[in-house]
Amino acid sequence: MRKIAIILAALAMLTACKSTKTLLPNVSGKAGEVIVVIEKEDWEGKLGNKVRELLADDCPYLAQKEPLYTLVNVPHGSFGDLFKIHRNIVYFNIKDQIDSARFVLRHDLWSHPQCVVQIDAPDADRAIALLDKDASKVLNAIEQAERDRVISNSIKYEERSLAPQVMEIFGGSPRFPMGYKLRKKTSDFVWIAYDQQTVMQDILIYSYPCLDDEPFSVESLVSHRNEILKANVPGMFDNTWMTTSQAFPITVSFLKYQGRSFAEMRGYWEVENDYMGGPFVSHAFFSRDGVDIIVAEAFVYAPKYDKRQYLRQTESILYSWDWDHTVDE
């Protein structure tokens, strides 16, 4: 009886948590938008400049200048119910009574799925010092929230025909939302495309034997990328193919996400002997048996539009890679 009582209590707690989340309204606001709750004096002063320096800096690897996030300033007196359900909120609590500056991260405070970053500080100077110290925490919290929303929608509205075909070759697969279609498939290469009339948001997945001494160096990743893309991603005209632009810097970072380690490469793609180009992000990692390198890459082509959100959406799909992916019927 005691065991049964414990189980029933646990089920009741889970049900209560689920019900609480269900009762919250859906988030409002556009993707990539952040509400900054701060008084006008601070917004127009050094603290506001620091916030803009952190959150509205130029988004990297885009041909045109676009901010990382679109910021909307709301003074405390105007921060009512309409703004409280926004998807991303950075809330500054500047009061003399506060002993020391601190960073607080909350999820689903007024809506779901919501990210609220609260900065408590006795004055603006110490809030600035905290932002300098915890800049990566603030950025990562908002970026992760934006990414998780894309992944959640990919799972909820998954195009179920794609993952089995990717897993057949590579042993794992990202989650592809509806609208994506298989464009090309070989024994070691898959092209999954979401192509509209003037926008392309595509995923390339390929593998090759791990023979290099430094398989995740920029030189190795770019060399294999150019070789494989030349063979598999033709341009619109004869004697044209996708390659890696040398006009933009290429960076490689080593990341870990949900237990998976990978090398993230960012750069700019272009079409040899043509004028097409755009940003790309790739994740390179070992196959499960350690014999091959697998690369999952997201690229965007949107010559008439801002590309920040297109790239963020497509890049987020890479983070949904699952070795044990199953498709619910």
BALONU-28279 format. One record per residue (C-alpha): residue number from 1; residue in one letter; x, y, z. Coordinates in nm, 3 decimals, always signed. Each point is the difference from the previous one (the first is absolute). Layout:
# BALONU-28279
+-----+---+---------+---------+---------+
:   k : r :      c1 :      c2 :      c3 :
+-----+---+---------+---------+---------+
: NUM : a :       X :       Y :       Z :
...
+-----+---+---------+---------+---------+
***
This chain:
# BALONU-28279
+-----+---+---------+---------+---------+
:   k : r :      c1 :      c2 :      c3 :
+-----+---+---------+---------+---------+
:   1 : m :  +0.000 :  +0.000 :  +0.000 :
:   2 : r :  +0.284 :  +0.234 :  +0.081 :
:   3 : k :  +0.153 :  -0.055 :  -0.348 :
:   4 : i :  -0.336 :  +0.061 :  -0.165 :
:   5 : a :  -0.044 :  +0.323 :  +0.197 :
:   6 : i :  +0.345 :  +0.124 :  -0.109 :
:   7 : i :  -0.072 :  -0.080 :  -0.364 :
:   8 : l :  -0.337 :  +0.176 :  +0.013 :
:   9 : a :  +0.159 :  +0.306 :  +0.163 :
:  10 : a :  +0.268 :  +0.013 :  -0.271 :
:  11 : l :  -0.263 :  -0.027 :  -0.273 :
:  12 : a :  -0.199 :  +0.278 :  +0.162 :
:  13 : m :  +0.306 :  +0.228 :  +0.004 :
:  14 : l :  +0.073 :  -0.071 :  -0.367 :
:  15 : t :  -0.361 :  +0.066 :  -0.091 :
:  16 : a :  +0.001 :  +0.326 :  +0.196 :
:  17 : c :  +0.319 :  +0.117 :  -0.173 :
:  18 : k :  -0.142 :  -0.088 :  -0.341 :
:  19 : s :  -0.329 :  +0.173 :  +0.078 :
:  20 : t :  +0.180 :  +0.315 :  +0.116 :
:  21 : k :  +0.196 :  +0.015 :  -0.324 :
:  22 : t :  -0.314 :  -0.066 :  -0.202 :
:  23 : l :  -0.178 :  +0.290 :  +0.168 :
:  24 : l :  +0.269 :  +0.246 :  -0.109 :
:  25 : p :  -0.074 :  +0.192 :  -0.321 :
:  26 : n :  +0.217 :  -0.050 :  -0.305 :
:  27 : v :  +0.285 :  +0.245 :  -0.041 :
:  28 : s :  -0.045 :  +0.310 :  -0.213 :
:  29 : g :  +0.245 :  +0.196 :  -0.211 :
:  30 : k :  +0.210 :  -0.074 :  -0.305 :
:  31 : a :  +0.289 :  -0.246 :  -0.009 :
:  32 : g :  +0.326 :  +0.179 :  +0.073 :
:  33 : e :  -0.173 :  +0.276 :  +0.198 :
:  34 : v :  +0.089 :  +0.092 :  +0.361 :
:  35 : i :  -0.193 :  +0.224 :  +0.239 :
:  36 : v :  +0.243 :  +0.200 :  +0.219 :
:  37 : v :  -0.171 :  +0.127 :  +0.317 :
:  38 : i :  +0.204 :  +0.296 :  +0.115 :
:  39 : e :  -0.063 :  +0.363 :  +0.089 :
:  40 : k :  +0.047 :  +0.258 :  -0.276 :
:  41 : e :  +0.290 :  +0.171 :  +0.178 :
:  42 : d :  +0.197 :  -0.325 :  +0.019 :
:  43 : w :  -0.102 :  -0.105 :  -0.353 :
:  44 : e :  +0.139 :  +0.324 :  -0.141 :
:  45 : g :  +0.312 :  -0.016 :  +0.217 :
:  46 : k :  +0.300 :  -0.229 :  +0.048 :
:  47 : l :  -0.209 :  -0.299 :  +0.104 :
:  48 : g :  -0.215 :  +0.019 :  -0.313 :
:  49 : n :  +0.313 :  +0.026 :  -0.213 :
:  50 : k :  +0.137 :  -0.314 :  +0.164 :
:  51 : v :  -0.326 :  -0.188 :  -0.067 :
:  52 : r :  +0.005 :  +0.103 :  -0.366 :
:  53 : e :  +0.368 :  -0.090 :  -0.026 :
:  54 : l :  -0.081 :  -0.348 :  +0.129 :
:  55 : l :  -0.335 :  -0.084 :  -0.160 :
:  56 : a :  -0.012 :  +0.220 :  -0.310 :
:  57 : d :  +0.353 :  -0.054 :  -0.126 :
:  58 : d :  +0.037 :  -0.097 :  -0.366 :
:  59 : c :  -0.106 :  -0.357 :  -0.070 :
:  60 : p :  +0.312 :  -0.177 :  -0.136 :
:  61 : y :  +0.036 :  -0.147 :  -0.350 :
:  62 : l :  -0.272 :  +0.202 :  -0.165 :
:  63 : a :  +0.073 :  +0.209 :  -0.308 :
:  64 : q :  -0.220 :  +0.285 :  +0.125 :
:  65 : k :  +0.005 :  +0.139 :  +0.353 :
:  66 : e :  -0.271 :  -0.148 :  +0.222 :
:  67 : p :  -0.014 :  +0.011 :  +0.382 :
:  68 : l :  +0.017 :  -0.320 :  +0.203 :
:  69 : y :  -0.339 :  +0.090 :  +0.149 :
:  70 : t :  -0.261 :  +0.266 :  -0.054 :
:  71 : l :  -0.033 :  +0.194 :  +0.327 :
:  72 : v :  -0.317 :  +0.169 :  +0.129 :
:  73 : n :  +0.038 :  +0.227 :  +0.302 :
:  74 : v :  -0.286 :  +0.002 :  +0.252 :
:  75 : p :  +0.018 :  +0.210 :  +0.321 :
:  76 : h :  -0.113 :  -0.171 :  +0.320 :
:  77 : g :  -0.317 :  +0.209 :  +0.019 :
:  78 : s :  -0.111 :  -0.124 :  -0.341 :
:  79 : f :  +0.091 :  -0.363 :  +0.058 :
:  80 : g :  -0.352 :  -0.140 :  +0.017 :
:  81 : d :  -0.167 :  -0.326 :  -0.098 :
:  82 : l :  +0.044 :  +0.069 :  -0.371 :
:  83 : f :  +0.379 :  -0.005 :  +0.031 :
:  84 : k :  +0.027 :  -0.263 :  +0.275 :
:  85 : i :  -0.092 :  -0.284 :  -0.237 :
:  86 : h :  +0.280 :  +0.084 :  -0.243 :
:  87 : r :  +0.235 :  -0.285 :  -0.096 :
:  88 : n :  +0.325 :  +0.166 :  +0.114 :
:  89 : i :  +0.025 :  +0.253 :  +0.283 :
:  90 : v :  +0.306 :  +0.162 :  +0.156 :
:  91 : y :  -0.118 :  +0.165 :  +0.323 :
:  92 : f :  +0.221 :  +0.249 :  +0.185 :
:  93 : n :  -0.073 :  +0.035 :  +0.370 :
:  94 : i :  +0.216 :  +0.296 :  +0.109 :
:  95 : k :  -0.058 :  +0.093 :  +0.366 :
:  96 : d :  +0.216 :  +0.145 :  +0.279 :
:  97 : q :  -0.120 :  -0.270 :  +0.241 :
:  98 : i :  +0.161 :  -0.281 :  -0.204 :
:  99 : d :  +0.326 :  -0.111 :  +0.162 :
: 100 : s :  +0.184 :  -0.136 :  -0.304 :
: 101 : a :  -0.055 :  -0.050 :  -0.369 :
: 102 : r :  -0.134 :  -0.338 :  -0.113 :
: 103 : f :  -0.128 :  -0.176 :  -0.308 :
: 104 : v :  -0.324 :  -0.203 :  +0.021 :
: 105 : l :  -0.138 :  -0.216 :  -0.281 :
: 106 : r :  -0.366 :  -0.103 :  +0.003 :
: 107 : h :  -0.203 :  -0.207 :  -0.243 :
: 108 : d :  -0.376 :  +0.017 :  -0.060 :
: 109 : l :  -0.063 :  +0.272 :  +0.256 :
: 110 : w :  -0.299 :  +0.165 :  -0.172 :
: 111 : s :  -0.034 :  -0.203 :  -0.322 :
: 112 : h :  +0.130 :  -0.310 :  -0.175 :
: 113 : p :  +0.264 :  -0.058 :  -0.132 :
: 114 : q :  +0.151 :  +0.314 :  +0.150 :
: 115 : c :  +0.351 :  +0.113 :  +0.095 :
: 116 : v :  +0.036 :  +0.272 :  +0.266 :
: 117 : v :  +0.345 :  +0.132 :  +0.087 :
: 118 : q :  -0.005 :  +0.217 :  +0.313 :
: 119 : i :  +0.291 :  +0.224 :  +0.098 :
: 120 : d :  -0.009 :  +0.118 :  +0.363 :
: 121 : a :  +0.244 :  +0.276 :  +0.095 :
: 122 : p :  +0.024 :  +0.294 :  +0.240 :
: 123 : d :  +0.097 :  +0.239 :  -0.281 :
: 124 : a :  +0.065 :  +0.020 :  -0.373 :
: 125 : d :  +0.378 :  -0.030 :  +0.030 :
: 126 : r :  -0.021 :  -0.332 :  +0.181 :
: 127 : a :  -0.259 :  -0.122 :  -0.249 :
: 128 : i :  +0.249 :  +0.081 :  -0.278 :
: 129 : a :  +0.276 :  -0.188 :  +0.185 :
: 130 : l :  -0.231 :  -0.302 :  +0.033 :
: 131 : l :  -0.082 :  +0.008 :  -0.371 :
: 132 : d :  +0.372 :  +0.007 :  -0.077 :
: 133 : k :  +0.053 :  -0.300 :  +0.228 :
: 134 : d :  -0.304 :  -0.204 :  -0.107 :
: 135 : a :  -0.035 :  +0.109 :  -0.362 :
: 136 : s :  +0.022 :  -0.357 :  -0.130 :
: 137 : k :  -0.265 :  -0.119 :  +0.248 :
: 138 : v :  -0.247 :  +0.265 :  -0.116 :
: 139 : l :  +0.064 :  -0.067 :  -0.369 :
: 140 : n :  -0.008 :  -0.378 :  +0.040 :
: 141 : a :  -0.327 :  +0.009 :  +0.196 :
: 142 : i :  -0.183 :  +0.194 :  -0.270 :
: 143 : e :  +0.162 :  -0.189 :  -0.288 :
: 144 : q :  -0.086 :  -0.333 :  +0.161 :
: 145 : a :  -0.360 :  +0.108 :  +0.051 :
: 146 : e :  -0.032 :  +0.102 :  -0.366 :
: 147 : r :  +0.160 :  -0.328 :  -0.109 :
: 148 : d :  -0.219 :  -0.213 :  +0.225 :
: 149 : r :  -0.316 :  +0.155 :  -0.145 :
: 150 : v :  +0.109 :  -0.099 :  -0.351 :
: 151 : i :  +0.086 :  -0.354 :  +0.112 :
: 152 : s :  -0.331 :  -0.033 :  +0.184 :
: 153 : n :  -0.191 :  +0.100 :  -0.314 :
: 154 : s :  +0.213 :  -0.236 :  -0.210 :
: 155 : i :  -0.100 :  -0.288 :  +0.227 :
: 156 : k :  -0.363 :  +0.105 :  +0.020 :
: 157 : y :  -0.037 :  +0.049 :  -0.375 :
: 158 : e :  +0.258 :  -0.252 :  -0.119 :
: 159 : e :  +0.023 :  -0.114 :  -0.359 :
: 160 : r :  +0.008 :  -0.369 :  +0.095 :
: 161 : s :  +0.122 :  -0.138 :  -0.331 :
: 162 : l :  +0.347 :  +0.158 :  +0.022 :
: 163 : a :  +0.168 :  -0.123 :  +0.320 :
: 164 : p :  -0.013 :  -0.372 :  -0.091 :
: 165 : q :  +0.178 :  +0.072 :  -0.330 :
: 166 : v :  +0.273 :  +0.200 :  +0.175 :
: 167 : m :  +0.041 :  -0.261 :  +0.275 :
: 168 : e :  +0.037 :  -0.274 :  -0.260 :
: 169 : i :  +0.328 :  +0.161 :  -0.110 :
: 170 : f :  +0.138 :  +0.177 :  +0.308 :
: 171 : g :  -0.157 :  -0.178 :  +0.298 :
: 172 : g :  -0.162 :  +0.318 :  +0.132 :
: 173 : s :  -0.201 :  +0.295 :  -0.127 :
: 174 : p :  -0.118 :  +0.350 :  +0.081 :
: 175 : r :  -0.370 :  +0.082 :  +0.034 :
: 176 : f :  -0.131 :  +0.152 :  -0.322 :
: 177 : p :  -0.321 :  +0.206 :  +0.015 :
: 178 : m :  -0.270 :  -0.026 :  -0.262 :
: 179 : g :  +0.089 :  +0.169 :  -0.328 :
: 180 : y :  +0.344 :  -0.159 :  -0.027 :
: 181 : k :  +0.045 :  -0.247 :  -0.285 :
: 182 : l :  +0.268 :  -0.248 :  -0.106 :
: 183 : r :  +0.187 :  +0.150 :  -0.293 :
: 184 : k :  +0.294 :  -0.240 :  -0.037 :
: 185 : k :  +0.119 :  -0.322 :  +0.163 :
: 186 : t :  +0.312 :  -0.211 :  -0.058 :
: 187 : s :  +0.191 :  -0.250 :  +0.212 :
: 188 : d :  +0.174 :  +0.280 :  +0.195 :
: 189 : f :  -0.188 :  +0.321 :  -0.081 :
: 190 : v :  -0.351 :  +0.134 :  +0.065 :
: 191 : w :  -0.149 :  +0.333 :  -0.105 :
: 192 : i :  -0.320 :  +0.100 :  +0.181 :
: 193 : a :  -0.150 :  +0.318 :  -0.146 :
: 194 : y :  -0.257 :  +0.256 :  +0.104 :
: 195 : d :  +0.000 :  +0.214 :  -0.313 :
: 196 : q :  -0.246 :  +0.278 :  -0.069 :
: 197 : q :  -0.007 :  +0.234 :  -0.297 :
: 198 : t :  +0.258 :  +0.244 :  +0.136 :
: 199 : v :  +0.131 :  -0.173 :  +0.316 :
: 200 : m :  +0.196 :  -0.322 :  +0.055 :
: 201 : q :  +0.042 :  -0.150 :  +0.350 :
: 202 : d :  +0.177 :  -0.330 :  -0.063 :
: 203 : i :  +0.179 :  -0.273 :  +0.194 :
: 204 : l :  +0.292 :  -0.203 :  -0.137 :
: 205 : i :  +0.123 :  -0.313 :  +0.179 :
: 206 : y :  +0.307 :  -0.188 :  -0.116 :
: 207 : s :  +0.272 :  -0.229 :  +0.129 :
: 208 : y :  +0.356 :  -0.098 :  -0.087 :
: 209 : p :  +0.269 :  -0.225 :  +0.153 :
: 210 : c :  +0.190 :  +0.151 :  +0.292 :
: 211 : l :  +0.357 :  -0.017 :  -0.134 :
: 212 : d :  +0.142 :  +0.344 :  +0.092 :
: 213 : d :  +0.217 :  +0.056 :  +0.308 :
: 214 : e :  -0.210 :  +0.307 :  +0.087 :
: 215 : p :  -0.344 :  -0.081 :  -0.145 :
: 216 : f :  -0.169 :  +0.305 :  +0.153 :
: 217 : s :  +0.248 :  +0.264 :  -0.112 :
: 218 : v :  -0.124 :  +0.276 :  -0.232 :
: 219 : e :  +0.224 :  -0.131 :  -0.278 :
: 220 : s :  -0.131 :  -0.357 :  +0.022 :
: 221 : l :  -0.369 :  +0.096 :  +0.031 :
: 222 : v :  +0.014 :  +0.250 :  -0.288 :
: 223 : s :  +0.197 :  -0.235 :  -0.225 :
: 224 : h :  -0.251 :  -0.283 :  +0.042 :
: 225 : r :  -0.293 :  +0.241 :  -0.024 :
: 226 : n :  +0.117 :  +0.141 :  -0.333 :
: 227 : e :  +0.068 :  -0.344 :  -0.145 :
: 228 : i :  -0.339 :  -0.144 :  +0.100 :
: 229 : l :  -0.204 :  +0.306 :  -0.094 :
: 230 : k :  +0.164 :  +0.026 :  -0.341 :
: 231 : a :  -0.115 :  -0.355 :  -0.070 :
: 232 : n :  -0.350 :  +0.035 :  +0.143 :
: 233 : v :  -0.125 :  +0.362 :  -0.001 :
: 234 : p :  +0.002 :  +0.145 :  -0.352 :
: 235 : g :  -0.082 :  +0.361 :  -0.081 :
: 236 : m :  -0.266 :  +0.119 :  -0.239 :
: 237 : f :  +0.231 :  -0.005 :  -0.303 :
: 238 : d :  +0.258 :  -0.232 :  -0.153 :
: 239 : n :  +0.338 :  -0.008 :  +0.173 :
: 240 : t :  -0.134 :  +0.155 :  +0.323 :
: 241 : w :  -0.009 :  -0.157 :  +0.347 :
: 242 : m :  -0.018 :  +0.094 :  +0.368 :
: 243 : t :  +0.328 :  +0.067 :  +0.179 :
: 244 : t :  +0.136 :  +0.189 :  +0.302 :
: 245 : s :  +0.064 :  +0.372 :  -0.039 :
: 246 : q :  +0.348 :  +0.122 :  +0.091 :
: 247 : a :  -0.119 :  +0.361 :  +0.019 :
: 248 : f :  -0.146 :  -0.053 :  +0.350 :
: 249 : p :  +0.179 :  -0.138 :  +0.309 :
: 250 : i :  -0.077 :  -0.361 :  +0.088 :
: 251 : t :  -0.018 :  -0.098 :  +0.366 :
: 252 : v :  -0.018 :  -0.332 :  +0.182 :
: 253 : s :  -0.126 :  -0.032 :  +0.358 :
: 254 : f :  -0.019 :  -0.316 :  +0.209 :
: 255 : l :  -0.337 :  -0.039 :  +0.168 :
: 256 : k :  -0.195 :  -0.248 :  +0.207 :
: 257 : y :  -0.378 :  -0.021 :  -0.010 :
: 258 : q :  -0.214 :  -0.260 :  +0.176 :
: 259 : g :  +0.290 :  -0.239 :  +0.033 :
: 260 : r :  +0.119 :  +0.035 :  -0.361 :
: 261 : s :  +0.337 :  +0.155 :  -0.081 :
: 262 : f :  +0.057 :  +0.161 :  -0.339 :
: 263 : a :  +0.203 :  +0.257 :  -0.188 :
: 264 : e :  -0.211 :  +0.292 :  -0.118 :
: 265 : m :  +0.128 :  +0.174 :  -0.312 :
: 266 : r :  -0.141 :  +0.333 :  -0.118 :
: 267 : g :  +0.071 :  +0.168 :  -0.328 :
: 268 : y :  -0.138 :  +0.118 :  -0.330 :
: 269 : w :  -0.079 :  -0.220 :  -0.299 :
: 270 : e :  +0.012 :  +0.106 :  -0.361 :
: 271 : v :  -0.051 :  -0.155 :  -0.341 :
: 272 : e :  +0.311 :  -0.042 :  -0.209 :
: 273 : n :  -0.027 :  +0.190 :  -0.332 :
: 274 : d :  -0.323 :  +0.170 :  +0.111 :
: 275 : y :  -0.117 :  +0.272 :  +0.240 :
: 276 : m :  -0.215 :  -0.192 :  +0.249 :
: 277 : g :  +0.102 :  -0.015 :  +0.365 :
: 278 : g :  -0.112 :  +0.006 :  +0.362 :
: 279 : p :  +0.080 :  -0.108 :  +0.358 :
: 280 : f :  +0.044 :  -0.358 :  +0.116 :
: 281 : v :  +0.049 :  -0.182 :  +0.332 :
: 282 : s :  +0.121 :  -0.359 :  +0.030 :
: 283 : h :  +0.034 :  -0.252 :  +0.283 :
: 284 : a :  +0.274 :  -0.262 :  -0.049 :
: 285 : f :  +0.026 :  -0.303 :  +0.230 :
: 286 : f :  +0.108 :  -0.363 :  +0.010 :
: 287 : s :  -0.231 :  -0.275 :  -0.117 :
: 288 : r :  -0.113 :  -0.235 :  +0.272 :
: 289 : d :  +0.274 :  -0.250 :  -0.084 :
: 290 : g :  +0.264 :  +0.274 :  -0.024 :
: 291 : v :  +0.100 :  -0.099 :  -0.353 :
: 292 : d :  -0.152 :  +0.294 :  -0.190 :
: 293 : i :  -0.054 :  +0.372 :  +0.039 :
: 294 : i :  -0.364 :  +0.105 :  -0.040 :
: 295 : v :  -0.081 :  +0.359 :  -0.093 :
: 296 : a :  -0.346 :  +0.151 :  +0.030 :
: 297 : e :  -0.017 :  +0.343 :  -0.163 :
: 298 : a :  -0.262 :  +0.273 :  -0.023 :
: 299 : f :  +0.016 :  +0.264 :  -0.272 :
: 300 : v :  -0.224 :  +0.287 :  -0.104 :
: 301 : y :  -0.054 :  +0.188 :  -0.324 :
: 302 : a :  -0.230 :  +0.302 :  +0.024 :
: 303 : p :  +0.133 :  +0.281 :  -0.222 :
: 304 : k :  -0.304 :  +0.227 :  +0.046 :
: 305 : y :  -0.045 :  -0.036 :  +0.376 :
: 306 : d :  +0.172 :  +0.030 :  +0.336 :
: 307 : k :  +0.157 :  -0.336 :  +0.077 :
: 308 : r :  +0.038 :  -0.003 :  +0.379 :
: 309 : q :  -0.319 :  -0.189 :  +0.078 :
: 310 : y :  +0.023 :  -0.231 :  -0.300 :
: 311 : l :  +0.346 :  -0.110 :  +0.112 :
: 312 : r :  -0.101 :  -0.032 :  +0.367 :
: 313 : q :  -0.297 :  -0.219 :  -0.093 :
: 314 : t :  +0.201 :  -0.226 :  -0.227 :
: 315 : e :  +0.299 :  -0.019 :  +0.232 :
: 316 : s :  -0.224 :  -0.104 :  +0.291 :
: 317 : i :  -0.097 :  -0.316 :  -0.189 :
: 318 : l :  +0.362 :  -0.118 :  +0.024 :
: 319 : y :  -0.025 :  +0.004 :  +0.380 :
: 320 : s :  -0.289 :  -0.247 :  -0.013 :
: 321 : w :  +0.229 :  -0.283 :  -0.120 :
: 322 : d :  -0.100 :  -0.324 :  +0.174 :
: 323 : w :  +0.183 :  -0.333 :  -0.021 :
: 324 : d :  -0.306 :  -0.184 :  +0.132 :
: 325 : h :  -0.258 :  +0.190 :  -0.197 :
: 326 : t :  -0.341 :  -0.164 :  -0.028 :
: 327 : v :  -0.295 :  +0.134 :  -0.192 :
: 328 : d :  -0.331 :  -0.030 :  +0.181 :
: 329 : e :  -0.287 :  -0.135 :  -0.202 :
+-----+---+---------+---------+---------+
***
